[in-house]
Amino acid sequence: MSNRLGIAVAITIVVIVLAVIGVLTMRGMVDDIAAPIEIEGIDTSTPINDGPFTGFTQTQISLAEQCLDVIVADETSERSQGLRGVESLAGFDGMLFVNPTDVESRFTMSTVIIPLDVGWYDADGVPVGTAEMDPCPTGTDAECPTYGPDERYRYALETMSGGLGSGPIGGCTS
């Protein structure tokens, strides 16, 4: 009887361990499956093949009746990297952070060397907050201030200081 009980306990432990490994594996795969994220009316699939943003994609969005050329950060690693360590936007008007769902994530300027403005937008592109962010080139995420809106958002747009217009974001008509 105790041999059967021992075998049953061992099998149960193996099944639980395999289930946990399966869940952790699926969590790691979800980000890859979700990216790139589709934005209604905006094509985010054009790759950047040279310069400091190689590996990202680019698109055009409208803001304040202007068409902006932006770098798209639609994968977890890209959103985490953001504009850390870059000296300029290399001819782009900004970086558009795209999340698969509404989030409350805060931004930090850790290792960012240029002053930036940021606007946060809901799933429909309507603004929910803005901030002027000061560089924190030598600080860590824990040491630098964080910035975020008072409500959940889907998109964030970072531009050079003074470059953020007002109004909703959307696809360019021209």
N, C-alpha and C positions, 0 to 999 in steps of 0.2 A: 504494500500500500504506500509506504513512504517513497519507494522508487518511482512509482507513478506520479505521486505528488511532486517530487523533485523534477521529473521530466516536464510535467505540466507547467510548473513555475518557470523553468528554463525556456520553454517554447513561448510562454507569455512575454517574458522579458525580451526575447529575440523579436517577436512581433511588434512590441512597443518601440524598440530601438529602430527597426526598419521603418515604422510609421513616422517617427520623428525625423529620420534621415530623409524620407520622402517629402515631408512638409518643408523642411529646410531647403531641399533641392528645388522644389516648386517655387518657393519665395524668391530664390535667386534667378529663376527663369522668367518670372512675371515681368520684370523690368525690360528684359530683352524682347518679350512678346509684345509689350505695349508700345515700344518705340519703333519708328517715329510716330508721334501722335498727330492725328488729323485735326486740323482746325478748319471749320467750315469757311470755304471761300479763300483759303490760304494754302498754297502749295509749299510744304516744308521739306521737300525731297531733293532739292538741288544741292549737291555736295560742294564743299569748299576744298579745293585740291592743292592750295599753296598758301603760304603765309602762316601767321601765328594761330589761325583758326582751322588749320587742316584737320579734317575728320568731322568737323561740325557741318551742318547744312545751313543754307541761307534762304531768305525769302524777302518779299516786299509786303509791308503792312501799311495801312493808312492810319494816321493820327493827326488830328487837327487839320483835316483836309489836305495833308501832305502824304506822299508816298515815301516810306523809309525803307532803305536796304538794311536788313538786320540779320545777325547771326542767330541761329536757332539752337537753344539748349533744351532738348526734349528727352534726353536720357538722364538717369540719375547721376552718372559720372560727369556729364556736361554741366548739369545744374550745379553740382558741387564745385566744379572748376571755375565756372563763370568767367569773370575778367581778372582773376588773380594773376598777378605778375606781368600783365601786358602794359605796354607804354602808350598804346594808342588803339583805336578801333580799326585801324588799317583800311580806311575808306568806307567802313560801315557806319550807319547812323546809330546803332545800338545793338543790344543783345536781348532777344525775346526768350524768356524762360517759360516753358510750356509744361504743365503738370497734367497727369492723366485724370485727376479728380481735383476737387476743391481742397486746398490745404491751408494750414496756418503757419507754415514755415517762415522763419525770420531770416533776414539777410545779414551778413557780416562783411566788413571791408578788410578782413584779415588778409594780408599780403597783396592788397590792391593798392596800386601806386598812383592812380588818377582819381580825381573827384568825380562822383557820378550822381545823377538823379535817377530815381526809380519810381515807376508807377505800377500799381497793382490793379488787376482787372478781373471781373467775375467771368463766368463761362460764356456770357454774351458779349464780352469785350467792354463792359461798362466799368469806368474807374471806381475803385473802392478805397483808394488812398495813394498818397505820394510822399516822398521824402528826399531830402538832399543828404547825401552820404559822404562823409569825410574819409579820405584814405587812412589806412592803418597798416602801412607797409611792413612793419617789423613785428606786429602783434600776432598773437594766436587767436583762434576762434573764441577762446575763453576770455581773452584780454580785451578784445575790441568790442565796441558797442554793437548792438543788433538793431535792425530796423524791420518793421512790419506794419501792415494795416491793422485796424481794429476788427476786421471781419475776414472771413475766409476768401480766398481768391483762387483763380485757375491760371492766370498769366501774370507775368511781371515783365516790364520793359525797362532796361537800364540804358541810359544815354550819358554822354559827357555832360558835365555840370552845365546847366543852362539850356540843354537841348531837348528837354522833355516838354512836348506840347500838352494841351489839355484835350479832353474829350475821349470818346471811345476808340478802341482799336478795331480794325477789320481788314478786309481785303482791299487792295488797290483797284480802282476802276479803270485806270489807264495803263 
